[in-house]
Amino acid sequence: MTQDPAAGHDPADLRARADALGPWFHNMDLGGGVWTAPGHFLGDYPGTKFRGFAPVLPEDLTGKSVLDIGCNGGFYSIEMRRRGAARVLGIDFDEDYLAQARFACDALGVDGIEFRQMSVYDVGALGERFDLVVFMGVFYHLRHPLLALDLIWENVASDLLLFQSMQRGSDAVAEVAADYPFTEAGHFDAPGYPKMHFIERDYSADPTNWWAPNRAASAAMLRSSGFSILANPDPEVFLCRRAARGPFVEAAYPARSVAR
């Protein structure tokens, strides 16, 4: 499954191949002193972030299946395979990222990962469920983020969901009542009330940054789509379990809300 990453690879050749596939967002150590994005503005990313929340994930995924949605350069797919997952499928809409992921697997000597070009909105076509769904760094790039969470719950999640989104606004999470009278509006202005900030134009020179939820909104949208939150080890990262949907979501999807 995993070989010596430095074995059989010339560092100069790795450097040239990595550069040809760039630019990279996943900065990975390929061995021999070769990193995929040595000038990354976040440094050792996503490795540093992953090490901060990795303890909440099962260390042993032997026999488990993993779907990595928006796999980008393959960092999380590779890490889940290293934890023993029997089946790892990485999907991304961008074929350039998939080429990076395949190259990283080859350079690191990690086999057994399938990569496929696919949108999160098309996950129903997979026709299978996964023990762990990784949904990292995708949510805020979507025009229809809540739909994506609903489709993940409905079609591919069987147990755990690892979720991350860029967030802006307050990290506070307010206690929200089950209902408010129409005449009461003050709670909408509370820093910890769930809010989604819409980005009409570019943000960080990226036209695909559409949404920036605050921490409360990430949590609320996960719960609304039927995921109970098990851990929140980083303000942006949530480990969830697929659970029952609320009555309003069941009313919206009356023919589809039965867990399979």
N, C-alpha and C positions, 0 to 999 in steps of 0.2 A: 504493500500500500504506500509506504513512504521509504524513499531511498536517501542516501547521502546527497544533499542538494548540490554539493560541489563536485560530485563524482561525474566524470564524463563531459564536463562543460568547461570550455575555455572562457575565462572572465571577459576577455576582450570581445569574444563572440556574443556572450550574454549581453554585454553593454550595448553592442551595436543592434542586436535584435530588440532589446527593450526600447531603445531610442526610436527605432523604426516604427514601433507600435504606439508611441506616445502621442499626446500627453497622457499621463497616468494620474488617476485620483487615488488609487490604492498604492501606497508606497511600501513595497515588500522587499525584504532581504533575500536575494536569490542565491546567496553564497558567494564566496570569493571576493567579498567587498563590493558586490554589485547590488544596488538598490534600484527599484524601478523608477522612482521619482526622487532622486537625491536632493533636489532643491525644493521639495514640497513645503508650502507655506505653513503647514501644520506639523512638519517634521515627520516623526515615525507614526504616520497615520494610515490606516486605523488601528495599528498595533497598540499604541498607547491607550487609546480609548477602550479597546477590547480588554486589555489587561485589568482595567478598572472595574468592569462588570462581569468578567468571565466567571468568577466564583459562583454566581447565581445559576449558571447553566450546569446541566449534568456533565460531570467529567467523563463519564463512560456512556457513549451513545451506541454501543455495540448492538447490532440488529435493528437499529432505528433508521427511519427515513427522514430526510431533510430536504425541504424546498427553500432555495435562496432566491427571493424575488428581488430583481434589480441587483444582480450579483456583481456588476461592475467588473473589476479586475480579478475577482475570484477569492479575495481574502477570506471571507466568512465560509464560503464553500470548502476551501482548503482546511480551515480550522476545524470545521465539523467532521470532515473526513478523518482528520488526525485524531479526533476523539472516538473514532471507531464506527461512525455511521455506515450502515451497510449500503444505503442508497442516498446519493446526494445529487440533486438536480438544481443547477443554476440557470435562471432565466433572466434575460435582459432584452430590452427593445433595441439596443444599440449593438450592432454586429462588431464594431470596433472594440467594445468592452469584452465581448465574448472571445475575440481573438487574443486579447490580453490575458484573459483567464486561462485559456488553453495553453498559452505559452508559459504562464507562471506555473501551472501544474507540471508541465514538462521539465522546466528548469529546476523545480523543487523535488521532482521525483514522486509526485503524488498522483496516483492513478485512481480509477473507479469513479470519477465525477463526470456527469453528463451536463453539457451546456446546450441550451436551446434558445433561439430567438423568439421571444414572446412578450406580449404586454401583460401587465397585471390584470387588465380587464378581460383577458382571454383565458384565465386559469381554469375556468370550467371545462375547457377542451382537454385538459390533462386527464380527466377521468379517474383520478386517484387522490387519496388523502395522505398526509404526511404527519409523522409524529412531532416534528418541529418545523415551523415555518419561520424563516428569517426574513424580516421586512425592515431593513435598515437603510436609511438615507434615501427613501423613495417618496414617502408621503407628501412632502412639501413640493415635489416636482410634478404633482398630479393636478389636473384640472378638476377631477372629481374624486377627492380623497376618501370621503365617507363611502362612496360606492365601492371603492377598492377594498376597504375593510369588510364591507358586507359580502363581497364576492369571495374573499379569503375565508371567512367564516362558513359561507354556504357551500363552498366547493372543495377546498384543499386542506383546511386545518382539522386535525383530529384531536390534538391535545395542546401543545405549547406554541406560543407565538412570541418571538423576540422582535420588538418594535423599537425604532428610533426615528425621530424627526428633528430637524432644525427647529428650535423654538425661539420666540422673541416675546418680550413682555415680562410680566412678573412670574417668578417661580412659586408664588404663593398659590395655595389651593383652598378656596373658600368652601365653607359648608353651604350647600345649596339646598333650599327647601324643595319639597316634592312638587309644589305648585305656588304660584303667586297670583294675586288679583291683577286684572288688566290695568288698573290704575297705579300699580306699584312698579316703578322702573329703576329705582335707585340701585338695586343689586347689579344691574348691567354695568355700572361704573366701578364696581369693586375690583381691585387689582387681581384678586384670585378667582373671579368669575370666568368660566370657560369662554375664551375668545379666539377667533381665527382672524389673523391679519391678512388681507388680500393684497397681493403685490401685482399691480396693474402693469408695471413696466419692469425693467431689469432690476435685479438685486445681486450685488457682487458680480456684475457683468454677465449674469446668467439669465436669459429670458425664460428658462424653465423653472425658476423659483417662483411658484404661484402663491403659496400659502406659508404662513409662519404662525402656528398655534402657540398659545402659552401652555405652560405645564398642565394647568387645569383642563384645557381643551383636549390635549392629547389623551389624558386619562378618561375624560367624559366620553369622547368619541369611541375609544376602545370598549368601554363598558356598554355604550349604546349598541355597538355592533355585536355584542355577545361574548366579550372577553373579560374574564375576571382578572384583576391585577394581582399577581403573586409577589412581585418585587419591583422596586423603582430605584435601582442602585446608582443611577446617574439621572440628573434632572431630565435628560432627553431619552432615556432608555427604560423600557418597561418589559418585564417578563410576564406573560399572560397565559391563562388557560382558557380554552374554548369552553363556554358555559351556555346557559340558556339565554335567549334573547328576551328583551323586555316586551311588554304588550304592544307598545306602539310600533316597534319594528315588526312584530308578528302581523300586525294589522296591515302594514305596508307590503309584506311579502307573504300573503296567506297561504299560497301553494308551495312555498319553498322553505318555510321556517322550521320544518321538522328535522332534527339532527339525524345524520346518517352515520 
